[in-house]
Amino acid sequence: MPAQREPGAVARYARTAGVVAGGVAVPVGAWLAHPALGAALAVVEIGLVAAVVLSALWGSAHVSERAFRLMRLALGRAEPKAPPVPLEKADSAAGA
């Protein structure tokens, strides 16, 4: 008997696979047209991903929250509950 899956699990993984496939297909397709163009697009994509991850980890509370929301949106995850403290107070409490 196959294991039971939670509803929407297949759709979530399909969306993640689609995002990854699209991110890989664009530079590969451009590389087929011209190798330098494919390399440039790959560098731009890696730079964007690095900027979002670094913003999520070391940005201010507001920027970090936005970066995590962007990552959840790309992966098809649900929004978490609202934080108990407004972001402006969290920034001022951190000394920013």
C-alpha positions in Angstrom: 0.0 0.0 0.0 1.6 3.4 -1.0 2.2 6.0 1.7 -0.4 8.7 2.1 0.7 12.2 0.9 -0.6 15.4 2.3 -2.8 17.3 0.0 -0.9 19.7 -2.3 2.5 18.0 -1.7 2.9 17.0 -5.3 1.9 20.5 -6.5 4.5 22.1 -4.1 7.3 19.9 -5.4 6.2 20.5 -9.0 6.4 24.2 -8.5 9.8 24.0 -6.9 11.0 21.8 -9.7 9.6 24.3 -12.2 11.4 27.2 -10.6 14.7 25.3 -10.6 14.2 24.0 -14.2 13.4 27.5 -15.4 16.5 28.9 -13.6 18.7 26.3 -15.3 17.0 26.4 -18.7 17.4 30.1 -19.4 21.3 30.2 -19.2 21.5 26.8 -21.0 19.3 28.1 -23.8 21.3 31.3 -24.0 24.5 29.4 -24.0 23.3 27.5 -27.1 22.8 30.8 -28.9 26.1 32.2 -27.7 28.3 30.8 -24.9 29.3 34.3 -23.5 25.6 35.2 -23.2 24.8 32.0 -21.3 27.7 32.6 -18.9 26.6 36.2 -18.3 23.0 35.1 -17.5 24.3 32.4 -15.2 26.4 34.9 -13.3 23.5 37.3 -13.0 21.2 34.5 -11.7 23.8 33.4 -9.1 24.2 37.0 -8.1 20.5 37.6 -7.6 20.2 34.4 -5.5 23.2 35.4 -3.4 21.8 38.9 -2.8 18.4 37.4 -1.6 20.1 34.9 0.7 22.6 37.4 2.1 19.8 39.9 2.7 17.7 37.3 4.5 20.6 36.4 6.7 22.3 39.7 7.5 19.9 42.4 6.4 17.8 44.6 8.8 14.7 43.1 10.2 12.5 44.6 7.5 14.8 43.6 4.6 15.3 40.1 6.1 11.5 39.6 6.4 11.0 40.7 2.8 13.8 38.3 1.6 12.3 35.4 3.5 8.8 36.2 2.0 10.3 36.2 -1.5 11.9 32.8 -0.9 8.6 31.4 0.5 6.8 32.8 -2.6 9.2 31.1 -4.9 9.0 27.8 -3.1 5.2 27.9 -2.8 5.2 27.8 1.0 2.4 29.4 3.2 2.9 32.7 5.0 3.7 32.3 8.7 1.7 34.0 11.4 2.4 37.7 12.0 5.3 38.6 14.3 4.3 39.6 17.8 6.4 42.9 17.6 6.1 45.3 14.7 9.2 45.5 12.5 10.0 49.1 13.4 10.2 48.3 17.1 12.4 45.2 16.3 14.8 47.4 14.3 15.0 50.0 17.1 15.5 47.4 19.8 18.4 45.9 17.8 20.1 49.3 17.7 19.7 49.9 14.0 
